[in-house]
Amino acid sequence: MNIQLNIHIDDRLIEGIKKLITPRRFIILAFIITITSSAIIYAGVTKPYTFASGQVISAEQINENFDTIYRAVNTSIIAPPGAVVAFAGNNPPEGWLLCDGRLVSRYDYPELYEAIGTAWGGDGNPNFHLPDMRGRFIRGLDISGFIDPDCKERMDVHGNKVGAMIGSLQEDVFKGHSHLVKATGGTNNMNLESPSCTGFAGWDSHYSKYTIGNGEPFIQPSGGSETRPKNAAMHYIIKY
């Protein structure tokens, strides 16, 4: 296990430390920090094997002990299983999977299954789905309905209404609104429910044109295939 730390410290900070801390005090402080951090990391680690003096041990036992410690350190420093982050590359680093909705086995990824279960699909016997974040934004879960007024209408991956739950989805929708219709020319007191309001010339360029059919008038559609903010594409990856 190789752990590399790159630390950049301003020269002024170093000079201040030199004035406040003697070499003896610095060594004692570093020793205390090292012991404390090691105790915190290893306190929750249960090693598979404990060896006694003179006992014959195998390479497999040593490797399993080190793998257990490595997983504990990796989880403590980087991220817990189930954490999702944006990733600017194509190939996830070791310990991470693409959030592409694929079906995986709980036996291959036990820590991840313990964290997310079947919230994103699957029956857990033995398979479960990874989150499918392709083309989607993340929204914080709101069970109160104060921020997400339609939280009770949220659906699972199969389209079933499940309410505010981890893994629930919402499709795109416009918030209810109205439009101001304005004409430059003719009369401002026109009745848009009547086909007789044709012939108004010079619609203001800031407003959409209207069209009269054989029934009710309507605003001509404009825009693209979806409503979206400016965005940049990245992968979402999940820690296992």
C-alpha positions as CSV (number, residue, x, y, z in Angstrom):
1,M,0.0,0.0,0.0
2,N,1.5,3.3,-1.1
3,I,0.1,6.5,0.2
4,Q,1.6,9.8,-1.1
5,L,0.8,13.2,0.3
6,N,1.8,16.4,-1.5
7,I,1.8,19.3,0.9
8,H,2.6,22.9,-0.1
9,I,3.3,25.2,2.9
10,D,4.0,29.0,2.6
11,D,7.4,30.1,3.8
12,R,5.9,32.6,6.2
13,L,4.0,29.8,7.9
14,I,7.2,27.8,8.4
15,E,9.0,30.8,9.9
16,G,6.1,31.4,12.3
17,I,6.2,27.7,13.3
18,K,9.9,28.0,13.9
19,K,9.4,30.9,16.3
20,L,6.6,29.3,18.2
21,I,7.7,25.6,18.3
22,T,11.2,24.3,19.3
23,P,12.5,21.2,17.5
24,R,11.8,19.2,20.7
25,R,8.2,20.4,20.9
26,F,7.7,19.8,17.1
27,I,8.9,16.2,17.4
28,I,6.6,15.5,20.4
29,L,3.6,17.1,18.5
30,A,4.3,15.1,15.4
31,F,4.5,11.9,17.5
32,I,1.2,12.6,19.2
33,I,-0.6,13.4,15.9
34,T,0.7,10.1,14.3
35,I,-0.3,8.0,17.3
36,T,-3.7,9.6,17.5
37,S,-4.5,9.3,13.8
38,S,-3.4,5.7,13.7
39,A,-5.6,4.9,16.7
40,I,-8.6,6.5,15.1
41,I,-8.1,4.6,11.9
42,Y,-7.4,1.2,13.4
43,A,-9.9,1.4,16.3
44,G,-12.7,0.2,14.1
45,V,-10.7,-2.4,12.2
46,T,-11.1,-6.1,13.0
47,K,-8.2,-8.0,11.6
48,P,-9.0,-11.5,10.3
49,Y,-5.9,-13.0,11.9
50,T,-4.1,-12.3,15.1
51,F,-0.6,-13.9,15.4
52,A,1.3,-15.1,18.4
53,S,5.1,-15.2,18.9
54,G,6.6,-18.2,17.1
55,Q,3.5,-19.0,15.1
56,V,3.9,-20.1,11.5
57,I,1.9,-17.8,9.3
58,S,1.1,-17.8,5.6
59,A,1.4,-15.1,2.9
60,E,-2.4,-15.3,2.4
61,Q,-3.1,-14.5,6.0
62,I,-0.7,-11.5,5.9
63,N,-2.2,-10.2,2.7
64,E,-5.8,-10.6,4.1
65,N,-4.8,-8.5,7.1
66,F,-3.3,-5.8,5.0
67,D,-6.3,-5.8,2.6
68,T,-8.6,-5.3,5.6
69,I,-6.5,-2.4,6.8
70,Y,-6.2,-0.9,3.3
71,R,-10.0,-1.0,2.9
72,A,-10.4,0.8,6.2
73,V,-7.9,3.5,5.4
74,N,-9.2,3.9,1.9
75,T,-12.8,4.3,3.2
76,S,-11.8,6.7,5.9
77,I,-9.6,9.0,3.7
78,I,-11.4,8.9,0.4
79,A,-15.1,8.2,0.6
80,P,-17.6,5.6,2.1
81,P,-19.2,3.0,-0.1
82,G,-22.2,4.5,-1.9
83,A,-20.7,8.0,-2.2
84,V,-21.3,9.5,-5.7
85,V,-19.0,12.1,-7.3
86,A,-18.5,13.7,-10.7
87,F,-15.6,12.3,-12.7
88,A,-14.0,14.1,-15.7
89,G,-12.5,10.9,-17.2
90,N,-13.8,7.9,-19.0
91,N,-12.3,5.1,-16.9
92,P,-13.2,5.1,-13.2
93,P,-10.3,4.7,-10.7
94,E,-9.9,1.5,-8.7
95,G,-12.7,1.2,-6.1
96,W,-15.3,3.1,-8.2
97,L,-18.0,2.2,-10.7
98,L,-19.8,4.2,-13.4
99,C,-23.4,5.2,-12.4
100,D,-24.8,3.5,-15.5
101,G,-27.7,1.5,-14.0
102,R,-26.1,-1.9,-14.7
103,L,-27.0,-5.0,-12.7
104,V,-24.2,-6.2,-10.3
105,S,-24.0,-8.9,-7.6
106,R,-24.2,-8.2,-3.9
107,Y,-21.5,-10.9,-3.5
108,D,-19.1,-8.9,-5.7
109,Y,-19.8,-5.6,-4.0
110,P,-21.0,-6.4,-0.5
111,E,-20.1,-3.0,1.0
112,L,-21.9,-1.1,-1.8
113,Y,-25.0,-3.3,-1.4
114,E,-25.0,-2.7,2.3
115,A,-25.0,1.1,1.6
116,I,-27.6,1.4,-1.2
117,G,-29.5,-1.9,-1.2
118,T,-32.1,-2.2,-3.9
119,A,-33.0,1.5,-3.9
120,W,-32.1,1.7,-7.6
121,G,-33.7,-1.6,-8.7
122,G,-33.1,-5.3,-8.4
123,D,-34.2,-7.7,-5.8
124,G,-30.9,-8.2,-4.0
125,N,-31.1,-12.0,-4.6
126,P,-28.3,-11.6,-5.5
127,N,-28.3,-8.7,-7.9
128,F,-29.0,-5.0,-7.5
129,H,-28.8,-2.0,-9.9
130,L,-26.3,0.8,-9.7
131,P,-27.7,4.3,-9.9
132,D,-28.3,5.4,-13.5
133,M,-27.2,9.0,-13.6
134,R,-26.8,9.2,-17.4
135,G,-28.2,12.5,-18.5
136,R,-29.7,13.4,-15.1
137,F,-29.0,16.0,-12.5
138,I,-28.9,15.2,-8.8
139,R,-31.5,16.8,-6.4
140,G,-31.3,16.7,-2.6
141,L,-34.1,14.5,-1.1
142,D,-36.9,16.6,0.4
143,I,-39.4,14.6,2.4
144,S,-41.1,17.7,3.7
145,G,-42.4,19.0,0.3
146,F,-41.3,22.6,1.1
147,I,-38.6,22.6,-1.5
148,D,-39.8,19.7,-3.7
149,P,-43.6,20.4,-3.9
150,D,-44.2,17.2,-6.1
151,C,-42.1,14.9,-3.8
152,K,-45.1,12.6,-3.3
153,E,-45.3,12.1,-7.0
154,R,-41.8,10.8,-7.4
155,M,-41.4,7.4,-9.2
156,D,-39.0,4.4,-9.0
157,V,-37.0,3.2,-12.0
158,H,-40.1,1.1,-13.1
159,G,-42.4,4.1,-13.2
160,N,-44.3,3.3,-10.0
161,K,-45.2,6.1,-7.7
162,V,-43.1,5.8,-4.5
163,G,-42.9,9.3,-3.1
164,A,-39.8,10.9,-1.5
165,M,-37.3,8.0,-1.4
166,I,-33.6,7.6,-2.2
167,G,-33.4,6.5,-5.8
168,S,-36.8,8.0,-6.8
169,L,-37.0,10.0,-10.1
170,Q,-38.8,12.9,-11.6
171,E,-39.3,13.6,-15.3
172,D,-38.9,17.0,-16.9
173,V,-41.8,19.4,-16.5
174,F,-42.6,23.1,-16.7
175,K,-43.8,25.0,-13.7
176,G,-47.4,26.3,-14.2
177,H,-47.2,29.8,-15.7
178,S,-48.9,32.3,-18.0
179,H,-47.8,34.4,-21.0
180,L,-48.4,38.0,-21.8
181,V,-49.7,38.5,-25.4
182,K,-49.1,42.0,-26.8
183,A,-49.7,43.5,-30.3
184,T,-48.4,46.8,-31.8
185,G,-51.2,47.9,-34.0
186,G,-55.0,47.3,-34.1
187,T,-56.6,47.5,-30.7
188,N,-55.2,46.4,-27.3
189,N,-58.6,45.1,-26.3
190,M,-58.8,42.2,-28.6
191,N,-60.6,39.0,-27.8
192,L,-58.2,36.1,-28.4
193,E,-61.1,33.6,-28.1
194,S,-62.6,34.9,-31.3
195,P,-61.4,34.1,-34.8
196,S,-62.2,37.7,-35.8
197,C,-58.9,38.9,-34.1
198,T,-56.9,38.1,-37.3
199,G,-55.1,40.8,-39.2
200,F,-53.2,42.5,-36.4
201,A,-50.0,43.7,-38.1
202,G,-46.6,44.3,-36.5
203,W,-46.5,42.0,-33.5
204,D,-43.8,43.2,-31.1
205,S,-40.6,41.3,-31.8
206,H,-40.2,40.4,-28.2
207,Y,-43.4,38.3,-28.2
208,S,-44.2,35.1,-30.0
209,K,-46.7,35.3,-32.9
210,Y,-50.1,33.8,-32.6
211,T,-52.0,31.6,-35.0
212,I,-55.7,31.4,-35.5
213,G,-57.1,28.0,-36.4
214,N,-60.6,26.7,-36.7
215,G,-60.9,26.9,-32.9
216,E,-59.0,28.6,-30.1
217,P,-55.9,30.7,-30.9
218,F,-52.6,29.5,-29.6
219,I,-49.0,30.8,-29.3
220,Q,-46.7,29.2,-31.9
221,P,-44.2,26.9,-30.2
222,S,-40.5,27.7,-30.2
223,G,-37.4,26.3,-28.5
224,G,-35.5,23.1,-28.4
225,S,-36.2,19.5,-27.5
226,E,-35.8,20.0,-23.7
227,T,-35.5,22.7,-21.0
228,R,-31.9,22.8,-19.6
229,P,-29.3,25.1,-18.1
230,K,-25.8,25.5,-19.5
231,N,-24.0,22.3,-18.6
232,A,-20.8,20.3,-19.1
233,A,-20.9,16.5,-19.4
234,M,-19.1,14.3,-16.9
235,H,-19.6,10.8,-15.6
236,Y,-21.0,10.1,-12.1
237,I,-19.2,7.4,-10.3
238,I,-20.0,5.5,-7.1
239,K,-17.6,4.1,-4.5
240,Y,-17.9,0.4,-3.8
